[in-house]
Amino acid sequence: DNLLRRAACQEAQAFGNQLIPATMPLKKATVFLNPAACKGKAGNLFEKNAAPILHLSGLDVTVVKTDYEGQAKKLLELMENTDLIIIAGGDGTVQEVLHEPGLLRITAAFSKIPIGFIPLGKTCSLSHALYPESTNQVQHITNATLAILKGETVPLDVLQIKGEKEQPVFAVSGLRWGSYRDAGVKVSKYWYLGPLKTKAAHFFSTFKEWPQKHQAALMYLGPTERPPEEPEEKSRPPLHVRLYRRLQSYWFSPKGFPKEVAPEEWEELKLSTTELCIATQNRQLDLTRTEDFMDICIEAESVSKGQFVHRGSQKMRDPHMCLEGSQRIQASRCILQLPEGTEGFFGIDNEEYEAMPVEVKLLPRKLRFFCDPRMREQLLQAAVQ
């Protein structure tokens, strides 16, 4: 582990030794660290494995510890002129900074700031899409931190999930509602069974109620065509150029009746399923795809108890996988209507929310995350093939 840390620090020092003009300010990085992640070990993991790399790289680093829920919102409102944001923690920390209170609600300008993710939590869904798999925790953390310095980014989709009265919640991975999620939450209660705890949680959940069916009505719109990426303007054009453009668009814009917009074609579906999953394409990134959509996976309702236990174990390894025999739908927007009196919870990026009727809208390529250059190269090669 010490050899891995040393090698990573030597690589980071090469970035720190680069010369910059005297008039150029240092790049500012704001780190949101959740010390409570990974059962309270995240602070120590960050200080030993990630902090030395960031400081050696020549970044002006500000570390903010999210000691209580909602603190990230206040800090984001006060934060000024940061060049990059780094989230150090697990799925809960991403939820805190990006979704409920933070990044996407405060200002559109923040969505243009690149975001780094250092996986320190118990569940880190994003790390599978951004970094190569590694069995060594130290190597996984140092690789993620070095990826931030190398500067390669990928655009990630975001789901906006809105109830009737609630403020919207944002998801980078997706939403789950059903029996596999409910059983997966209880796995940690059977810790004393060691490697059998996952199977035990799913097996005992079949005693409560069988068959386990979740009924709902789903309305959805199909995929949308992806517009071409516009090159970003590096600096704001001068005032006379902006005035000329506005006058040009005013005088030369076609006058007359507005074009009729074709009505949206909503599809409707009645569901009876073991589990419903609405997921982004971030798990299987395709940088060249021509359509934007989210995956709606409707699991088969007729499964035996043995199949339920086996499939539950697969779902623990990859929560948003669509198992054989499931119905799969591609959609850009959907409305999920639940019967009155429906109890239970949604899992939104592994965080628990009360189940209610919701509208889910895809926000394509909303955020840019730093990724390992090797992962980006693999994605581009796969697209070419």
N, C-alpha and C positions, 0 to 999 in steps of 0.2 A: 504493500500500500504506500509506503514512504517513497519507493522508487517511482511509482506512478505519479505521486504528488510532485516530486522533484522534476520529472520529465515535463509535466504540464506547466510548472512554473518557469522552466527554461524556455518553453515555447511562448508563454505569455510575455516574458521579458523581451523577446524579439520585437513584439508590438510596442512595448514601452520605450525601447531604445530608438525608435524611429524619430527623425527630426521633423519638427513642424515650424512654420513661420512664427515669429515673435508676436504677430498681431492676431494669430488664430487662438481662440479660447479652447481649453480642454473640453473634450466631450463629457457631458454630464450623464451619469447613470443613476437612476433611482431604483433601489432594491426594496421590494416589499417582502419581508421575511416573516414567516409564521413560526415562532419558536415552539409552538405546541404541536406542530406536525410530527409525524412518525413517533408518536407517544412521548413527545417532549425532547426528542433527540435532534430535531432539525437545526436548532441553533448551533449546537456543537458540530454537526455535519457541515454546516455552511462555513463556520470559522476555520475548520481544518482543511476543507477541500476546495471551496469556491472563492472565499474572500481573498486569499493570497494571490490567486490568478488575476482577479479583477483589479487589485491594487497595483500589481506589477505591470499591468497592461497600459498604464498611463491614463486610465479613466478617472474622472472626478466622481467618486462613488459616495452616495448618501444611502445609508441603510436605515430603513424604517421598519420597526417591529410592530406587527399588527397584534397588539396585546388583547384587544377586545373586539367583538363583532361590531361592524359599522365604522371602525376607526379609519379603514382604508378610504372610505368616502370623504371624510373630512380632510385627510391628508392629500387626496387627489385634487380637491378644490383649492388647497393652498399651494400646491406644487407649481413651480414656474420654470419654464425654459429647460425642460429635460430633453435630452436627445434620444434616450432609450429607457425603456421600463423593463425591469427584471423581476419576475415573480419566483420566489424561492419557497417552495412548499409542495403541497399536493393539490388534488382536485378542489378541496375546500378553499384553499388560498386563491386559486384561479377564480372560483365562484365569487369570493369576497371582492376581489379587485376588479374583475371584468364585468360581472353580471349584475347582481342585485343593486349595489349602490353606485357602481363606479364608472368605469372607463367609457362605456358606450352611451351613458346617459348624460354625462357632464358636458361634453363638447365633441363635435365632429373632428376637431383638430387632433384629438388624442388618438383617433382611430388610424391616423397616418404615422404615428410614432411606432417604430419596430419594437416588438416585445420579445424578451428572452424568458425562457422557462428553465429553472434549475430544479429537477425532480428530487424532492426531499421527503415527500409524504408517503403514507401507506399505499394510497391509490394515486397513480399518475397517468391518466389516460392519454394525455397529449404526448408523453415521451415516446410512445410507440411510433407515432407518426413523424417525429422530428429527429430522433436519434437512433443509431443502431442498437440492437439488443446487447446487453452485457450482463454477465452473471456477477461481476464484481461491482459493488456499490460505489467504491471510490472512483473506479474508472468511468462509471456511468455519469457521476456528478462532474468530474473534471472534463469529460468529453462535451457535456452540455454547456459548461462554462466557456470552454475554448470555442465552441460553435458561435457563441455570441460575439467573440472578438473577430472571428473570420468574416462575419458580415453577410453570409448567405441567408436569404429569407424566402419563405413560401407564403402565398396567400391562403388563409383558412376561412372557411364559411362559418357563419354563426346562425343559430336558430333564435328567433325572438318568440317567446312563449308568453301569451297574455291571457289572463282570466277575465271575467266580466268586470270586476271591480279592482282587481289587484294591479300593481305596477308590473310592467313586463320583466320577465327573467330571461337571461341569455344563456345559451348552451353552446359549447364548442364541440362536444361529443354527441349528446342527444338526450332524448326522454325515454324512459321505460315505465311501463305500467303493467303489472301482472304477477303471476305466481312465482316465476323464477327470481324476479327481483325481491319479492317479499321473503322468499326462503334464503336468498343470498345474504340479506341483512342479518339473519340470525346465525350465520356460520360461526362467528366469533364466540357465541355462547357455548359452543361445544368444543372449546379449545382443548379440553382434557382428553379428547379422542384423537388428537394428533392429526395424522394424514387422512383419517376417516371423517373429520369434522364436516367437510363439504357434503359428502354423501348422507351423513346423519341428518344434517339440517333439512335437506330436501326430502329424505325419507320420512322424518317425523312430521313434516308439513302436510304430507298426504293423509295423516290421521285426522286432521282438523276438518277438512271438507274435501269430498271427492265426488264427481270430477270438479276441478277448479276452473270455472268459466268466468270470463269478464266480458260483459256485453256493453256495446256502445254503438253510436251512429257516427260515421266518418264522411265528411265532405271534403273533396280535394280538387286542386287544379293541377294540370300536367306540368312537365318541365318547361322552362323558359330558355330562349336562345341566349347564349352568352355574348354580350357585346365585346368588341375588341378593346384591349387595354389602352387607355390614353396615356401618353408620356407625361410625366409630372413636370410642371414648370418649376425650374430651380429658383427663380426669383420673380417677384411681382412685377408686371410690366409697368412702365412709366404712366403717369396720369393722362397725358395726351393720347397715348395708345389705347388706354381703357375707354376714354371718351369717344374716340373714333370708332372703336368696335361696337359700342352701345348705339351710337347714331346709325351706323351701318346696318345693324340688326333691326333697328326701328324702321328706317326708311325703306329698306329693301326686303323686309319680311313680307311674304304673300298675304294680302288682305282677302277677306271674304268669309264665307261660312266655315266654321270649324269642321274638321273631318269627323265623321261618325266613328266612334270607337266600338269595335265589335264586342258584344257582351261576353263576359267570362263564362266559360263552359265548365260548370262544377259537376263533378261526378259524385254520386252518393252511394254509400255502402253500409249495410248493417253488419255489425261484427259480433261474433261469439268466439272468443279466443283464450288460450292459456296466457298469452302475453302479447302486448303491442309495443313495438319499438319504433321510434322516429329518430333517425340518425343522420348526421352530416356525412359528407364524403371525405372528411379529414383523415379517416383511418386508411383509406386507399386513395391517396391523392393522384389525380391525373391532371397534369399542368396543361395538357393540350385539348381537353374535352370542350365540345362546342355547346353543351347544354348545362344549365344549372338546375340541380334538383336535390332533394333530400330523399333518403330511403325510408319507406314505411314498410315494416316487416310485421305480418300478422301470423303468429305461430298457430299451428294446428291445434284444435281443441281436443281431438280424440287421441290422447296418448295414454299408454299404460303407466302404472306406477313405476315400473322398472325403467321405462323410457324417460319418465320425468326426472328420475334421479340421475340417469346418465347424461341427459341433455342439460340438466342444471349444473353439472360439473363443467361441461363445455362452456356454458354461459358465464361461469365464474372466471374462466381464462380470458374470454372475449365477450364482454357484456352485450355488445351490439351486433354480434354475428347473427345471420339469418339461417336457421337450421333447415335441413331437408324437409320438404313437405309443407313449408310455409308459403304464404302468399306475399308477393313482393310488389310494391307500388312505388313509382317515381313521381314526386310531386314538388311544386314550388311553394304551395300554401295548403294548409288543411285546417279544418275545424272539427274538433273532437267533442261530441255531445255525449254525456254520461247520463244514465237513468237517475231519476230523483232518489235520494237516499243512498247513493253510492258511497261506500266508505273505502278507506285505504289511502295509499300514498303513491305519488309519482317519484321516480328517481331521475333527477335532472343533473347530469354530470356527477353522479354518485352522491348528490345531496338530496335530502328528503323534503318533499312538498306535499301538502294535502291535495288529494285528487279532486278535480273540479273540471267543468267544461272549459276548454281552452282553444285559442286560435294559435297555430304555429306557422310562422312565416320565415322563409329562408332569406338571409342577408348574405348574398354571395361575395366571397373575397373581401370580407369586411375588415379583417385584421391581418397584419403581416407578422409572422413569428420567425425568429432565427432558427435555422436548422443546420444539422451537420452537412457540410458540402458533399460528403459521400452519399447521403440519402438523396440529396437533390439530383446528383449525377445519375443515381439509380432510377429515379423517377423519369428523368429525361430520356435515358436509354430505353426504358420500358415503353415510353410513348412512341419512340422511333420504331421499335420492333413491332 
